[in-house]
Amino acid sequence: MKSTIYKISFIATAIPIRLLASVTGQKAIFPFYHLISDDNVAHIKHLYPVRSTKAFEKDLDFFLKNYNPVELDVFFKLAKSGKFPKKNIFLLTFDDGLSQFYDVIAPILQRKGVPAICFLNSAFIDNKDLFFRYKASLLIDKIINKPLSLTQEKEIRKIFVDNSILIRDNTQAILSIDYAKRSLLDDCANILALDFSDYLNTQKPYLSSNQIQELRNKGFEFGAHSIDHPLYSQLDQAEQIRQTKISVNDISESFNIQQRLFSFPFSDVGVKKDFFDTIFDTSHSIADITFGCSGLKKDICNLNIQRIPIEIEQFSAKQIVYGEYWYYILKMLVNKNVLKR
Ligand SMILES: [Zn+2]
């Protein structure tokens, strides 16, 4: 549905954003990305489209033309007080703590004077471990580059069948492996002689602690993104709280960060109000503000800020933001703009 709206949103781009922002009351937007790169990123290329530096610069020009970039401090006060900004504002966020934030993104943002928050998985900083979805992408890349031998095919199929994965296509079967079954990806890697530790050591996909400190000194902000990136709707609430608490504490302490920010890995869909009541409990709160990714939308938990995912097919930020406003207006008509929990 949204994809169709993004496709046709260009028809209405003559309408100024300020009008759409004022009609909807949505003057603050929170676009979110993972990485920007002009290279071939093997651990991501089979998961979602990677945005080029050229496309990113174009996105930034669109944001800067229509919104004021806002520092975390200013946004933090607004969010905590529940007040709406008078001017259009935007705050960029980047999930997964990838090394491209240091190499590619930060220099562009500095040149353009745009602040940003980067969210880190506490288990992956310094390339200690690899997100299970990146393992899936690397496995698929390996299979594409070197087709399986008959023995490998047999062994891999046995893993799938033994674990009730009945998808015929190997790529789709690998992509279907979820957090609970993630050790199967290591089993597949053993069969293919694919060494994830070697990849972590040589490619260094994640930010190091030194890079994070250096970026902090330059004014970039950091928050937590869980310990090791599970899908929260598949966890019980005790584990959701544990993943949040440990990662937020770990990152706040390691980098001496005051504001405790957290962005949900994958999605916050299915996370219950009870969870938010616990983590925002004023007597012993676990986080100050959290971030979801349901697009332009209010949340019944008002300290959970919904962000707009920008890495969708080849759409520009302009198409996506216009589409999000039109989608919001459609939902306004049926009173469905607040995420209930
Ligand atoms: Zn993530």
Residues whose N, C-alpha, C, O or C-beta is under 5 A from the ligand:
A	BS01	ZN	D95 D96 P265 F266
